[in-house]
Amino acid sequence: MFTAGRKTRVLAGVVAIGAIVALSGCATSDPTKAAPDSTSKAGSTPIVVGSFNFPESEILGNMYALALKHAGFTVTTKFNLGPRQTTIPALKDGSINLMPEYNGNLLFFYDTKATAKTTADVDAALKTEVPSDFQVLKPSPAEDKDAYVVTQAEAAKNGLTSIADLSKIQPFTLGANPQFGTLPYGIPGLKSTYGVDKVTFKSIEDYGGPDTVKALVDNAVQVADIYTTSPDLVTKKLLVLKDPKNLIAAQNVLPFLNKKIYSKKLASVLNEVSAKLTTDDLIALRNRVEGSEKAQAATAAKEWLTKEGLLK
């Protein structure tokens, strides 16, 4: 289900270079390396968890907040803050000190020419690009990123499992946001990476939302750019095509924090949450919050943590 935050999420990754330089500061040699334990023992230093202004980020923020509270930390929340141009300065000045982030977009925020694609390569690049006053913790298996998507019926009919298989159905029409026609992982990358070039591009403004999904289900387009945690993947019987050549960069969920709050205990709690979280979990959680149930993000997060044995 599309929200206004979806567009915010995309545009947050495409920032003015001047803003990046102003915010970046001096990079550490390895911000993923554990900082020395500060005074941030459980209950002593307040943790303020922020989120971007879309439901998935609020769900993730609630996960972090609830898990840390359960571990004895003092935690408050400030959700729906806006894009990185808002959250990064807030993390820097301490008005928040912990955020759920996406490793690929975070890297691109600091380096608009980044070429890393796999989770391992993106995380390695973050070690030199993230400023020394911030810390990234271990990424989760869960990813929310652009994907080439077809209907399950189309996949079964033509034997489609990966992006490379799109050569079997060309010429075809691809529906996506306006920028997709020129983005490196969009139409140009489809040709250069997979040799698929007989494509008609249909611009759809809702960034993988209901209009894009409807166009795909109605066969107005045969392929669409839809995000990997969209509940429509399940409810509308859609299939994410595999990307064996890593055309689209990793977007693993990870905790991003002001290093002043780092402690081994905090890292242990959040790393345990990340280790359990999958893309399928995010699809199900989003469906609960954004679908017909309209569950509260905090409720969905708490029940997931309980199910996974993280709130004992």
VEXLO-470702 format. One record per residue: residue in one letter; z, x, y of N, C-alpha, C in turn. Coordinates in steps of 0.02 Angstrom, whole numbers, padded with zeros to 5 digits, always signed. Each point is the difference from the previous one (the first is absolute). Last residue first. Layout:
! VEXLO-470702
AZXYZXYZXY/...
END
This chain:
! VEXLO-470702
K+01336+00536-00581+00041-00011-00059+00070-00024+00019/L-00262+00039+00085+00060-00029+00030+00046-00020-00058/L-00201+00096-00056+00018+00043+00056+00058-00028+00041/G-00139-00083-00200+00064+00034-00013+00024+00046+00055/E-00196-00155-00013-00013+00070-00020+00064+00039-00013/K+00008-00227+00074-00040+00000-00062-00010+00071-00026/T+00102-00028+00211+00045-00021-00054-00035+00003-00067/L-00126+00042+00194+00047+00055-00012+00047-00017-00058/W-00147-00170+00072-00036+00054-00034+00047+00059-00016/E+00087-00178+00123-00011-00021-00069-00040+00052-00038/K+00039+00035+00231+00063+00002-00038-00011-00017-00073/A-00184-00020+00149+00019+00070-00011+00063+00006-00042/A-00072-00215+00065-00047+00029-00048+00019+00072-00016/T+00123-00106+00168+00013-00031-00065-00044+00030-00053/A-00034+00064+00224+00063+00028-00025+00016-00028-00070/A-00187-00086+00116-00012+00069-00021+00063+00031-00030/Q-00038-00265-00014+00020+00049+00050-00011+00071-00028/A-00151-00206-00089+00066+00031-00008+00014+00047+00058/K-00190-00167-00062+00026+00020+00066+00071+00027-00004/E-00171-00103-00165+00073+00000-00005+00033+00015+00068/S-00241+00004-00034+00028-00067+00008+00076-00001-00002/G-00102+00236+00063-00030-00056-00035+00038-00065+00011/E+00069+00219+00081-00057-00025+00039-00033-00061-00031/V+00191+00111-00103+00017-00006+00071-00056-00035+00039/R-00024+00044-00235+00060-00040+00009+00013-00014+00074/N-00177+00144-00057-00016-00069-00018+00060-00046+00009/R+00027+00232+00031-00037-00031+00055-00016-00073-00015/L+00100+00122-00172+00047-00010+00055-00034-00032+00060/A-00132+00062-00186+00044-00056-00017+00048-00015+00057/I-00141+00187+00024-00041-00061-00002+00045-00060-00012/L+00101+00210-00013-00014-00021+00069-00043-00062+00003/D+00044+00095-00211+00062-00027+00029-00013-00025+00071/D-00172+00114-00109+00007-00068-00025+00063-00033+00026/T-00035+00227+00048-00046-00042+00039+00005-00073-00023/T+00218+00144-00041-00070+00005-00018-00042-00044+00046/L+00265+00126-00025-00045-00046+00035-00073+00013-00018/K+00203+00127-00071-00007-00064-00036-00057-00043+00028/A+00066+00213+00096-00021+00012-00069-00015-00064-00038/S+00092-00005+00223-00070+00018-00002-00026+00009-00072/V+00232-00037+00034-00039-00060+00017-00075+00014-00006/E+00142+00181-00026+00006-00044-00058-00038-00066+00012/N+00018+00156+00175-00047+00024-00051+00002-00043-00063/L+00155-00043+00173-00067-00021+00019-00053+00023-00051/V+00228+00066-00032-00005-00074+00000-00071-00022+00013/S+00048+00231+00016+00004-00023-00069-00009-00076-00005/A+00013+00102+00213-00063+00014-00033+00000-00025-00072/L+00201-00016+00120-00050-00046+00028-00068+00011-00034/K+00171+00149-00059+00013-00067-00026-00051-00050+00026/K-00005+00221+00079-00023-00003-00069+00010-00069-00029/S-00039+00015+00259+00051+00025-00046-00027-00005-00070/Y-00084-00040+00281-00011+00021-00069+00065+00020-00035/I-00047-00075+00235+00037-00043-00046-00006+00023-00073/K-00111+00112+00184+00071+00000+00015+00040-00043-00049/K-00245+00018+00009+00036+00047-00044+00075+00002+00012/N-00166-00210+00025+00024+00050+00045+00046+00047-00040/L-00187-00136-00138+00064-00003+00036+00010+00055+00050/F-00156-00152-00198-00011+00048+00054+00060-00004+00045/P-00086-00082-00269+00048-00002+00056-00014+00057+00049/L-00199-00117-00152+00054+00049-00003+00048-00009+00058/V-00243-00098-00143+00059-00017+00040+00052+00055-00008/N-00271+00039-00026+00062-00013-00036+00057-00016+00049/Q-00262+00032+00002+00044-00033+00048+00065-00019-00036/A-00245+00168-00030+00063-00030-00024+00039-00031+00058/A-00268+00023+00026+00060+00042-00004+00060-00039-00024/I-00265-00037-00061+00052-00028+00044+00064+00039-00009/L-00183+00066-00128-00032-00015+00064+00052-00022+00051/N+00014+00093-00243+00046-00001+00057-00035-00006+00067/K-00087-00007-00234-00017+00057+00043+00043+00001+00064/P+00017-00176-00169+00013+00065-00033-00015+00061+00043/D+00058-00263+00023-00029+00048+00048+00010+00071-00027/K-00004-00284-00087+00029+00067-00002-00040+00047+00044/L+00017-00268+00044-00040+00050-00036+00033+00069+00004/V+00109-00254+00010-00007+00062+00038-00039+00050-00042/L-00001-00279-00015+00009+00064-00034-00011+00058+00049/L+00073-00289-00010-00042+00054+00026+00017+00065-00036/K+00084-00253+00006-00032+00034-00057-00052+00051+00023/K+00160-00139+00132-00072-00015+00002-00040+00036-00054/T+00239+00026+00023-00010-00073+00005-00074-00019+00000/V+00066+00234-00007+00023-00038-00059-00019-00073+00005/L-00055+00142+00177-00027+00034-00059+00018-00037-00064/D+00087-00062+00215-00063-00032-00020-00032+00034-00060/P+00197+00083+00116+00014-00050-00053-00064-00034-00025/S+00007+00252+00105-00014-00069+00019+00017-00047-00058/T+00010+00250+00020+00060-00041-00012-00011-00073+00020/T-00171+00172+00024+00023+00002-00070+00064-00038-00014/Y-00198-00058+00190+00053+00048-00012+00033-00009-00068/I-00263-00043+00073+00063-00037-00001+00055+00048-00021/D-00279-00017+00055+00056+00046+00012+00063-00043+00007/A-00228-00069-00146+00038-00006+00062+00054+00054+00004/V-00247-00104-00133+00052+00051+00001+00037-00007+00066/Q-00171-00148-00043+00013+00016-00070+00055+00052-00008/V-00058-00207+00188-00003+00072-00010+00018+00013-00073/A-00023-00213+00043-00036+00017+00062-00005+00076+00006/N+00113-00132-00177-00059+00042-00012-00043+00009+00062/D+00224-00108-00033-00058-00044+00007-00066+00036-00010/V+00206+00119-00007+00005-00052-00051-00061-00046+00002/L+00018+00166+00169-00009+00030-00066-00001-00053-00055/A+00044-00067+00221-00069+00024-00004-00014+00030-00069/K+00220-00063+00048-00043-00058-00010-00073+00020-00007/V+00157+00168+00055+00010-00024-00069-00046-00059-00015/T+00006+00079+00220-00031+00050-00044+00003-00023-00072/D+00112-00130+00157-00072-00006+00010-00038+00049-00045/P+00240+00006+00001-00028-00059-00034-00075-00008+00009/G+00085+00249+00042+00037-00063-00001-00039-00057-00031/G-00056+00242+00058+00019-00016-00070+00038-00064-00008/Y-00068+00064+00224+00030+00057-00035+00026-00018-00070/D-00125-00138+00175+00071-00011-00018+00030+00053-00046/E-00236-00039+00102+00050+00025+00047+00072+00001-00027/I-00257+00043-00101+00047-00055-00002+00064+00023+00035/S-00279+00077-00045+00063+00011+00036+00042-00063-00001/K-00194+00103-00169+00020-00061+00036+00068+00011+00032/F-00220+00156-00111+00069-00004+00024+00011-00064+00038/T-00167+00096-00208-00001-00037+00062+00073-00010+00022/V-00123+00190-00170+00056-00045+00017-00013-00033+00067/K-00086+00191-00169-00037-00062+00012+00050-00056+00014/D+00063+00228-00061-00025-00004+00069-00041-00063+00015/V+00168+00165-00172-00016-00071+00006-00022-00012+00072/G+00088+00209-00103-00072-00010-00003-00021-00073+00003/Y+00226+00115+00015-00020-00035-00062-00074-00015-00004/T+00101+00125+00184+00044+00016-00056-00025-00031-00065/S-00116-00033+00211+00007+00073-00012+00041+00017-00062/K-00034-00233+00066-00063+00034-00014+00010+00073-00019/L+00185-00126+00064-00027-00033-00060-00065+00034-00021/G+00102+00060+00204+00030+00032-00058-00025-00029-00066/P-00072-00098+00207-00025+00069-00007+00027+00035-00062/I+00080-00223+00046-00070+00002-00020-00027+00072-00005/G+00253+00009+00013-00037-00062+00000-00072+00010-00023/Y+00173+00168+00043+00009-00029-00066-00035-00068-00007/P-00012+00123+00206-00020+00046-00053+00008-00028-00070/L-00051-00164+00210+00055+00041-00023-00022+00045-00058/T-00135-00174+00114-00007+00070+00021+00056+00045-00025/G-00019-00239-00047-00070+00021+00000-00010+00073+00017/F+00211-00118+00010-00017+00024-00067-00072+00024-00004/Q+00114-00107+00192-00001+00073-00002-00026+00028-00067/P+00029-00241+00039-00056+00030+00036-00004+00076-00005/N+00110-00135-00204+00014+00002+00072-00055+00039+00036/A-00080-00108-00227+00058+00041+00020+00008-00004+00075/G-00174-00066-00232+00037-00028+00056+00062+00040+00017/L-00257+00030-00129+00070+00020+00002+00032-00028+00063/T-00231-00043-00172+00031-00006+00066+00074+00016-00005/F-00223+00092-00153+00052-00050+00006+00026-00001+00071/P-00214+00108-00181+00032-00009+00066+00052-00056-00002/Q+00049+00115-00175-00035+00006+00064-00073-00024-00007/I+00173+00015-00177-00013-00065+00031-00036+00006+00068/K+00067+00189-00143-00030-00049-00047-00020-00065+00034/S+00120+00181+00108-00071+00014-00004-00036-00050-00045/L+00237+00006+00024-00035-00043+00048-00074+00014+00002/D+00167+00124-00128-00037-00053-00034-00036-00046+00047/A+00148+00176+00073-00065+00026-00022-00042-00054-00032/I+00225-00042+00060-00045-00004+00057-00070+00024-00020/S+00142-00094-00202+00011+00049+00053-00051-00009+00056/T+00004-00149-00186+00070+00023-00002+00016+00049+00055/L-00198-00193-00099+00025+00038+00056+00073+00019-00010/G-00190-00133-00126+00033+00060-00025+00026+00045+00055/N-00109-00225+00016-00040+00060+00011+00033+00065-00023/K+00098-00225-00026-00072-00012-00007-00040+00064+00002/A+00236+00001+00041-00015-00013-00070-00075-00007-00012/A+00076+00024+00222+00014+00061-00038-00019-00009-00073/E-00011-00186+00143-00053+00048+00016+00008+00064-00041/A+00172-00158-00016-00060-00026-00031-00060+00046+00011/Q+00206+00044+00106+00003+00017-00071-00063-00024-00036/T-00023+00060+00257+00033-00052-00040+00001+00024-00072/V+00010+00188+00186-00049-00049-00024+00039-00056-00035/V+00046+00229+00181+00023-00055-00043-00058-00046-00017/Y+00089+00252+00113-00061-00038-00014+00017-00050-00054/A+00184+00099+00178-00029+00005-00067-00066-00040-00002/D+00223+00108+00170-00065-00032-00007-00024+00008-00072/K+00260+00015+00017-00057+00032+00033-00063-00041-00009/D+00270+00039-00074-00032-00055+00036-00057+00031+00040/E+00171+00073-00224-00047+00015+00053-00027-00065+00031/A+00208+00114-00180-00029-00058+00035-00045+00023+00057/P+00139+00146-00138-00066-00014-00028-00036-00056+00037/S+00174+00146+00140+00002-00045-00057-00069-00005-00031/P+00108+00219+00139-00041-00061+00003+00011-00043-00062/K+00185+00170+00119-00050-00005-00053-00040-00065+00006/L+00099+00082+00229+00028+00005-00067-00055-00013-00052/V+00009+00100+00267-00029-00048-00046+00032+00011-00068/Q+00075+00058+00271+00001+00015-00071-00036-00055-00038/F+00034+00118+00273-00008-00056-00046+00000+00024-00072/D+00007+00143+00194+00059-00043+00007-00005-00063-00043/S-00174+00171+00015+00059+00026-00033+00062-00044+00007/P-00263-00091-00003+00045+00040+00042+00066+00016-00034/V-00233-00041-00134+00055-00040+00026+00047+00045+00040/E-00191+00094-00113-00018-00041+00058+00058-00039+00030/T-00002+00144-00202-00015+00042+00059-00012-00041+00063/K+00051-00102-00211+00050+00053+00006-00012+00043+00062/L-00152-00173-00076+00055-00024+00042+00052+00055+00013/A-00179+00037-00152-00021+00006+00070+00056-00024+00047/A+00032-00025-00231+00000+00072+00017-00019+00010+00073/D-00012-00217-00088+00070+00021+00008+00005+00073+00018/V-00213-00086-00047+00026-00030+00061+00072+00023+00012/D-00101+00064-00201-00028+00036+00057+00025-00027+00066/A+00067-00108-00201+00026+00069+00002-00025+00037+00061/T-00085-00217-00042+00071-00002+00019+00028+00070+00008/T-00260-00017+00038+00046-00017-00054+00071-00001+00026/K-00170+00060+00157-00013-00066-00028+00051-00020-00054/A-00057+00175+00235+00036-00009-00063-00009-00072-00025/T-00079+00099+00212-00048-00015-00053+00034-00010-00068/A+00048-00011+00292+00025+00014-00067-00051-00020-00053/K+00003-00013+00252-00054+00032-00038+00021+00016-00072/T+00147-00095+00167-00055-00047-00006-00060+00029-00038/D+00271+00042+00009-00061+00041-00006-00059-00047-00013/Y+00217-00088+00039+00012+00067+00026-00062+00044-00003/F-00010-00222-00081+00030-00006+00066+00009+00068+00032/F-00071-00018-00224-00054-00009+00048+00027-00008+00071/L+00155+00015-00177-00035+00063+00008-00055-00006+00053/L+00111-00195-00059+00046+00044+00036-00033+00067+00013/N-00113-00155-00134-00003-00018+00071+00046+00042+00042/G+00005+00035-00235-00066+00014+00027-00005-00015+00074/N+00205-00051-00120-00012+00072+00009-00069+00016+00031/Y+00163-00206+00050-00056+00008-00047-00026+00071+00010/E+00260-00126+00049-00064+00025+00026-00052+00004-00057/P+00263-00102+00086-00048+00004-00055-00068+00020+00029/M+00230+00076+00123-00056-00047-00003-00034+00004-00068/L+00233+00085+00167-00030-00004-00067-00054-00054+00001/N+00142+00048+00189-00002+00067-00031-00028+00000-00070/I+00011-00130+00267+00000-00011-00072+00000+00069-00031/S+00043+00016+00209+00012-00072+00003-00013-00033-00068/G-00030+00240+00061+00057-00023-00038+00015-00074+00006/D-00184+00152+00086+00058-00007+00045+00061-00029-00035/K-00203+00036-00123+00015+00063+00034+00063-00006+00044/L-00093-00190-00110+00030+00046-00049+00023+00064+00034/A-00118-00150+00130+00065-00029-00016+00037+00043-00051/P-00224+00056+00060+00048+00016+00053+00070-00027-00015/I-00164-00059-00158+00012+00073+00000+00046+00020+00058/T-00072-00230-00023+00050+00021-00048+00015+00075+00001/T-00170-00105+00143+00067-00024+00015+00052+00030-00046/Q-00226+00050-00028+00011+00019+00070+00068-00025+00025/R-00082-00062-00215+00032+00066+00002+00012+00024+00072/P-00016-00266-00027-00034+00056-00033+00037+00066+00009/G+00146-00227+00007-00067+00015+00025-00028+00060-00036/L+00217-00122-00038-00001+00039+00062-00069+00012+00028/N+00136-00126-00194-00059-00025+00037-00008+00034+00068/F+00246+00023-00097-00064-00010-00032-00053-00024+00048/K+00249+00121-00028-00041-00020+00058-00071-00006-00025/T+00275+00024-00110-00073-00003-00003-00030-00020+00067/T+00238+00129-00123-00026-00057+00039-00076+00004-00003/V+00228+00117-00143-00072-00011+00012-00010-00061+00046/T+00179+00193-00128+00001-00051+00053-00072-00009+00024/F+00071+00083-00255-00020+00019+00067+00009-00059+00048/G+00038+00003-00246+00056+00015+00044-00018+00022+00070/A-00137-00083-00195+00025+00067-00015+00055+00022+00048/H-00112-00208+00025+00032-00003-00065+00031+00068-00019/K-00131-00015+00195+00064-00036+00009+00039-00001-00065/L-00216+00087-00010+00046+00046+00033+00068-00033+00014/A-00173-00131-00095+00018+00053-00047+00051+00048+00031/L-00093-00169+00137+00046-00028-00050+00023+00053-00049/A-00161+00061+00165+00064-00018+00031+00050-00025-00052/Y-00222+00050-00067+00036+00061+00019+00069-00018+00026/M-00141-00180-00050+00017+00037-00061+00042+00061+00017/N-00090-00123+00178+00058-00033-00031+00021+00035-00064/G-00195+00074+00105+00058+00017+00041+00063-00031-00028/L-00204-00060-00101+00019+00069-00016+00061+00022+00040/I-00091-00210+00050+00027-00001-00069+00025+00070-00018/E-00113-00020+00202+00068-00028+00005+00032-00005-00069/S-00223+00071+00012+00044+00051+00027+00072-00025+00007/E-00167-00152-00071+00013+00051-00051+00048+00053+00026/P-00076-00174+00151+00051-00018-00050+00015+00053-00051/F-00074+00068+00249-00032-00041-00050+00047-00008-00059/N+00019+00147+00213+00002-00073+00009-00047-00036-00048/F+00149+00236-00040-00058-00023+00037+00002-00076+00004/S+00234+00126-00024-00060-00018-00039-00057-00014+00048/G+00272+00129-00026-00051-00037+00036-00056-00023-00047/V+00278+00080-00010-00064-00005-00034-00048-00042+00042/V+00233+00154+00029-00036-00056+00032-00071-00001-00028/I+00263+00106-00060-00071+00001-00015-00032-00061+00033/P+00241+00148+00048-00036-00063-00008-00075+00012-00012/T+00207+00161-00070-00053-00003+00050-00040-00064-00009/S+00187+00027-00141+00021+00036+00060-00052-00004+00055/G-00014-00095-00232+00048-00034+00041+00017+00034+00065/A-00099+00146-00193-00001-00073-00002+00055-00029+00043/K-00086+00235+00076+00027-00026-00062+00002-00076+00003/S-00094+00187+00158-00022-00068-00016+00023-00021-00070/T+00016+00211+00137+00061-00040-00005-00015-00071-00023/S-00168+00183-00081+00032-00007+00065+00066-00037-00010/D-00158+00157-00172+00040-00060+00010+00032+00001+00069/P-00229+00131-00031+00071+00008-00018+00037-00065+00012/A-00252-00031-00056+00037+00032+00054+00072+00010-00023/A-00228-00017-00155+00066-00028+00017+00032+00039+00056/K-00265-00021-00020+00053+00039-00031+00067-00025+00023/T-00207-00079+00086+00020-00035-00060+00055+00037-00038/P-00108+00082+00200+00047-00054+00016+00020-00040-00061/D-00098+00251+00056+00002-00047-00057+00051-00055+00014/S-00066+00163+00164-00039+00027-00055+00001-00046-00060/T+00020-00105+00246+00040+00042-00044-00044+00029-00054/A-00076-00076+00256+00003-00018-00070+00045+00048-00038/C-00001-00087+00266-00011+00057-00044+00010-00020-00072/G-00082-00187+00174+00050+00053+00006-00017+00058-00046/S-00094-00241+00038+00007+00041-00060+00053+00053+00006/L-00081-00169+00167+00054-00020-00044+00015+00051-00054/A-00175+00026+00165+00062-00011+00036+00058-00014-00046/V-00219+00022-00086+00025+00065+00023+00068-00009+00034/I-00111-00194-00066+00023+00038-00058+00031+00066+00022/A-00104-00136+00159+00064-00029-00020+00029+00039-00057/G-00215+00058+00075+00051+00019+00049+00068-00026-00019/I-00189-00064-00126+00022+00068-00015+00054+00023+00048/A-00033-00258-00069-00028+00048+00047+00029+00068-00014/V-00020-00170-00205+00037+00007+00063-00034+00050+00045/V-00011-00144-00236-00053+00026+00043+00028+00006+00070/G+00131-00090-00176-00023+00064-00026-00053+00032+00043/A+00091-00215+00048+00053+00050+00009-00022+00068-00025/L-00133-00196-00031-00009+00033+00065+00053+00052+00013/V+00013-00127-00200-00062+00039+00001-00006+00038+00065/R+00182-00147-00022+00007+00055-00047-00062+00045+00001/T+00000-00199+00127+00043+00051+00030+00006+00061-00045/K-00108-00189-00083-00043+00035+00048+00040+00055+00034/R+00123-00133-00142-00050+00036-00039-00046+00039+00046/G+00167-00150+00083+00021+00069-00012-00049+00040-00040/A-00021-00234+00040-00020+00039+00059+00018+00073-00009/T-00043-00129-00223+00046-00010+00056-00026+00042+00059/F-00092-00109-00257-00007+00042+00059+00053-00017+00052/M-00002-00012-00280+00000-00043+00060+00000+00044+00062/
END
